[in-house]
Amino acid sequence: MDIRNKRISDEEFNRLRQEVLMQWPTGKEVDLEEAVAYHKAMPESRKFSKKLLDAKRDNRTLVQPRAGVPVVEEHIKLMQYLEEHGEADLLPSTIDSYTRQNRYEEAENGISESLRLERAMLNGFPAVNHGVAKCRQVIESVNVPMQVRHGTPDARLLTEITYAGGFTSYEGGGISYNLPYCKNIPMERTICDWQYVDRLTGIYEEMGVSINREPYGPLTGTLVPPCISHAAAIIEALLAAEQGVKNITVGYGQCGNLVQDIAAIRTLQELTDDYLKEYGYSDVDVTTVLHQWMGGFPADEAKAFGVISSGSLIAALSKATKVIVKTPHEAVGIPTMEANAQGLRCTKQVVNMLADQTFQSDSLEQEKEIIRQETRAIVDKCFELGNGDIAVGVCRGVEAGVLDVPFAPCRANAGKMLPCRDNDGAVRILDTGNLPFSQELIDFHREKIDKRAAAENRKASFQMVIDDVYAIGKGRLVGRPKY
């Protein structure tokens, strides 16, 4: 497939659009001009971009859950509960797995079964099947902005339906919704499909409606070094900006070390701004999101609140624009709405308590510089591999292992890089694989891991990785043998 980082022409976009809107009958409900008018008439309180920029200006951290059920009326009850009892600043509609795979007929069956059995038979909200009008029922049922959260490689029809339905933020991208989610879909395919999503977002922008776009930050969620998730987020931001997107939220999944996590959020904002300006996109507003711990959780609810609070602390001290909140039921399955609200209130308490506090240290500045060097090495190498075209370069970079996501199921991913924690719990790289690091950076990681190995009286090995994956569930951050 021939791809490049160039804005899709109106002629090509309109040709593609006719095909996309025919994928399911609800596509016929989309009327771009009418949808733009609907957005313009929307109260300011429901506009995601504005709320993010206001929070960034005021140094506030907004709280947002994950949530979604298949029946519209039940989804509305859930959203209203999380707004009122969870004190959520922003709300999601998490999309079901069938919709994520464009299996709309099976999603339709799931809705029917959910109504018949009076319980959720899908793991999210099937927005494509519900269509524009029902999406608007959800939007109009609450007083805060709503975002589409999903995991869809080909999200084009979902974007059309939900934008016309009044959603003002949309998560995902051609890298972050491929490598962590797919097995056999080529990178070129998802990059191309997400260029459509970003171009549609850009068209709304040109017509006077700002819709926020958010690359999925945590990737595979566990032990992802900051430079890997940063590189993916920055590249997705550059791809989106080329298609006309003006409001982007870049994300990072909590790794657990206080200094490294704060350094990560702060450098993510800085580096994204720098790359956008360097490549000519100086009119893009960038905000940040911290995802609370994405790995295994303790089953004990009291201990789970401890994990949630640690993520809340990092979000507040790093001055992340928003934080995606976990629940005390993470270890056992889909949370009740009451548990979801508890996680939100816990987070809200911590971020409010720390709103006026700052964090600075020498070790923080050192960590920020390491992340800068690593991230720039990856992104710049992708530009080099693409002869200046980042769409081409990231596809070649993934194939070469220059951008290598740990534990990703995608066959396109090299899977050679291997992370583990150092003696202080920061995520380091045990095997750099083909990452384009200088010898100085490689030695830095080796020294950090060797120090831990000496403290634990064992060799640095894959066993450390295994121990670290399960550590949080056992009440620790570093997977020490004695625990």
N, C-alpha and C positions, 0 to 999 in steps of 0.2 A: 504494500500500500504506500502510495506517495503522499507523505505528509510534510508540512512545514509550518512554522510559526508565523502565519500571515492571516490577517482578518478575512473571514469568509465573505465573499462578495454577496450582494443582495440577491443577484440572480441565482447563485448556487444555493444560498440559504433557503430561498423560497421554493426551489425545486425539492430540496431535502424535506422541507417542512410539510409539503403535501404528502409525502410518503409517511412521515412520522405521525401526523394527525389521523391517518387511516389505520393505525395499528390496533385501535380499539374504538368502539362506537362513541365513547365519551369525548374523543378527539374532536368530533363535530361541534361540541359545545364551545370550543375556544374561538373567541373573536378578539383579536389583538387590540383594536381600537377601543372596544367596549371594556376590555380588561384594564387598559391604561386609565380610562375614565374612572373605573371602580377604585383603582389604587389611589388616584388623585383625590377622590372624595373620602378616603379612609381617614379616621382620626389620627392625629400625630402619635398618640399613645400606642398604636399598633404597628408603627414603622420601625423595623429592626435597625436599619442603618442609623437613623437619628438617635435611637436610644443608646447604641454602642458609642457613637461619637460624643454624646453628652456625658456618658460614663467615663470615657477616656479623658475628656477635658477636666472632669471633676476628680480624677484619680479614684473612682469607685469601681468595685468589682461586682458585676452582676451575677446572679445565680440562675442556673437553668438545669432542669432535669432531662432524663430520657423517658419517654412514655408513648404508648400507642396501643389502641385496641381496635377490633375490626368494625364494630357497629357504631354508626355516627352518634346516636344518642348516648351510648356508653362512653364514647371518646369525649364528647362534650362534658359529661359529668366528671370524667377524670381530669380534663383540663381545668375546669372550674374549681375542682377540689385543690389541685396543685397551686392554682393562683391564690385562692383564698386561705387555705390551711397550710400550704407549703411556702407561701410568700414568694413565689417564683417571680423573678423580674422578666424572664423570657420563657416561652414555652415551645416544646417540640411537637411534631407529629412523627413518631418513628414508624417507618414503613415496613410492611410485612415481607417475609422472605419470598413469597411467590411473585409479588410485584417487582422485587429486586431482580428477579430473573426473567422479567417480562412474561410471566406465565399468568396472564390475566384471567383466563377461563378457570383455572384452579383457584385463583383468588376469589372469583365470583362464587364458586362452590363453598369456599371458606366462609364467606359472608352469610350465605344461606344456612349453612350448618350452625353458625354462631347464633343466628336468629332462632333456629329450630330448637337448639339445645339450651339456649339462654345462658351460654358461656362462651368465652373467646376461643375460637378454633383457628385463629391466625395469630401470629406473634407481632402484630402491628396494624397500622391503619392503611388499608388498600385504596389510596387516593385516586388512582387511575380509574378504578371501577366505580367509585362513588361519584366522580365527575366534578365539574366546576361548581354547580349550585350547592352541593352538599359540603364541599370544601369551604365555601363561603359561610355556611351555617356554623361550621367550627370556628372560623376566624371571627365571626360576629358574636360568638358566645362568650368571649373573654375580652379583657381590656389591655392586654399586653401583646407584644409582637410574637409571631409564631414562625418557627423554622421547620423545614423538611429535613429529617435525618434518615438515612437509609443504608446505602452500601451497594448501589446499583451500577454495574459496569456501563450499560446503555440506559441512561436516565433521561433521554430526550423527551419522550411522551410524558413521563412523570413531571418533568419541568414545565412543559406546556400547560398541563392540567392545574398544577399547584400554583403557578404564577397567575394564571387567569382566575384561580380560586382565591387569591388574596394573600398567599404566603409571601413574606418579605425577606426571607433568608433561605439559603439552599446550601446544603453541605455536600462535599465530595469533590472528586477530580479524577483525571485520567490515570494518575499514578496511585493515589491513595485509595481509590475504589477498584483497583485492579490487583496489585501485588498482594495485599492482605486478604483478598476476598475470592480471587479466581484461580483456576488451575490452568486453563488452556487458551484464554483469550489473549491475543497478541497485544502488546503495548500500543502499537500503531493504531489498532482498532479503538481502544478506549480513549487515547489522546484525541483522535478524530471525533468520536462521539461527544466528548466533553468540550471540544471546541464549539460544537453546536449549542450546548448548554450555555457556555459563556457568551456566545454571540447573541443568543436570545436575551440574556441578561443585559448585554450591551445595547440591544435595541430598545428594551424598556428604559434604560438609562437615557438614551438619546431622545426618548419621548417624554422625559421628565419624571420617571419613576426610578428611584434608587433601590435596587435589591442587593442585599448583602450576599456574598459568596464566601464559603468557608471550606478550604481543603481539610480533609480529615487528618488530624495531627498525630494520633497515637500509632497509626499503622497497625502492626501486629500486637501492639499493646504491652508486651513484656520485654524488658531489657533492651529497648530500642535506644541506641546512643543518640544524644541530641543532634549531632551533625547529620545523621541519616534522616530523621524526621524534619529537620530544618531544611535540608537540601530539597526534599520532596515538596515541602510547603512553598518554598521560594520559587521553585520551577513552576508549580501549579499557579502561583500568583502571577508570574510573568506570562504564562499562557493565557490566563484569564484577562489580564490587562490588555493584551494585544487584541482581544475580541471586544474590548470596550467596557469591561467591568471597572467600576470606580470605587467600590467599597468591599474590602477583603479582610477576612479574619483568619489569621494563621494560628495553628494550634500545636500543642505539645502535650504528650502524656506524661504524667508524674512518674518519675523513676525512683524517688524516695530519699535521695540525699539532698538536704536542705540547700546547701550552697550550689550544687550543680543544677538543681531545678530552678532556683531563682535566676541563676546565670543564664539558663536556657531560655526562659521567657523574655528576659531583657535583651539578649542577643538576637532572638527571633524577630522582635520588633525592629531592632536596629538594622540587621542584615537585610530583611525584606524591604525596608525603606531604601536602603543603599542600592540594592540591585534594581529595584523599580526605577529609581532616579537615574542610575547609570545607563539603563537601556531605554530611556526616554519616556517613562510613564510617571511623570512628576505630579500628576493630578489624581493619584489614587490614595484614598484614605485607608490606612492599615490599623487594625486592632488585633488583640491577642486573646487566645482562650487556653486555659489550663484544664486538662482532663484529669479528674481525680483517678486514683490508682486503677489501672486497667487489667491487673493480673488477678491471681487467686485471692479470695477474701477469707478471713476467719468465719466460721459458722456462728460463733457466739456473737450476738447482736451488740453487746457492750463493747467487745473488741472491734467489731466492724465500725462502730462510731469513732473509735480511735483512729482507724485508717482514714475515714472520711474527714476527720478533723485535721489530720496531717496534710491532706491535700488542700483543705481550706486555708490553712496557715501559709502554704507556699503560694497559693493564688493571691492572697492578700499582700504578702510581703514582696512579691515580684511585681505587684501592680498589674496583673493580668486584667484585661477588660472584662472578661467573664470567666466563670468556672462551670464546667459540666459536672454535675453532682451524682454520686453513687448513693446506694441505699444500704441499710443494714441487712437486706435479704440477698445480697449479691451471691453468697455462697450456696443458696438453696434454689434459686430460680427467679422467675418473674416476680417482682415485688408487688405487694398490695399498694393501693394508692395511699394508704395511711403510712406505710413504711417509706414510700417515696417522699411524702411530705416531711417526714421526720428527718430524712437526709438533707432536705433543703433547709429546714429550720436550723439544724445543727450547723450547716455551712454558713448560713446567713449570720448566725451569732458570731462565729469566728471572724468572718471578713469584716463585720461591723466593728468588732472590738479592735481589730488591727488596722483599720482604715487610715489612721493618722500616724502609723508607725512606719519607719523605714529600716532597711537592712543594708549595711555596707561592711566590707572587710577586705583585707588583702587577698585572702584565699578566693573571695568572690571575683575580684578583678583578674586573678590568675586563671580561674576557670572560664571566665568569659573569653579571655584571649585564646585559650585552647579551642573552645567551640568555634570561635571566629575562623581560626586557621583551618580546622578540619572541614567546616562547612564550605568555605571558599575553595578549598582544594577539590571538593566533589563537584560543586556547581560549575566552577571554571573549567574543569576537565570535561564536563558534559557539553559546555559551549564549544570546547576545542574539538571534541568528537563529532559534533554536528556542523563543523566549519562555520560557527557563529549562529546556527539555528538551534534553539534550545529544544524544539519539538523533536527534531531529528536526533539531537545530541542525547536527550534523556533516554530514548529508545536504545540507542547504541550503548549508552552508559549502563543501563540495566543489564543488557546482554553481556557486557564486558565485566560486570561486577564492580564498576566504579560507584554506582548507587546500588547497595546490596542490603535488602531488608531482612533482618534475622527472623527465622521461623516462618517465612512467607510460603504459602502453598503454590504460588504461581511458578510454572515451569520456566518462564522467561527470567525469573530471578536467579542469580548465580548461587546464592546460598553458601558462599564460602566464608563470609565474615562471621565471627562468633564472639558475642559479648559475654562479659561476666562482671561482677562487682570487684572493686578494690577494697582495701582494708577499712575504708571509711564509708563504704556503701555506695560510692559513685559508680556509675556504669562505665566500664572501660572495654577495651577490645582485646580479647585473648588471641584471636587470629584475625589479622587485618585483611586477609584474602587479597583482592585486587583493588582495595581502596587506594586512591592516589595520594597517599600520605608521604610526607617527607620522612627521612630516617629519624629525624629528631622527634617527630610525633610518634612513630612506631616505638622508639626507645622509651618515650614517656609512658605509653600504655604498658609496655613490658615491665618497667620498673615498678609501676603502681601495683600490678597484679603479683609480681614476685614478692613484694612486701607483704601482701596478704598471705601468700603461700607460706612464707617463712613464719608468720605469726600463727598459722594453723598447722605448722609442721607437716606439710604435704606438698606435693608437686602441683603446679598450676596445670589444670586439666579440664576436660569436658565435665567431670563430676562437679566442679564448681558451678558450672552453668546450671546443671540440674538442681543442685542445692539452692541456688539463688531463685530459681523459678518457683519453688515451693515454700520459700522462707516466710513470706508474709502470712500465708495461711497458718504457719506454725508460730506466729507471734514475733518474728524477727525480720530484719531487712537483709542482712548478709547471711548466706546459707553456711554457717559454720558447722563442722562435723560434730561438735559437742552438743549441738542442739537438735 
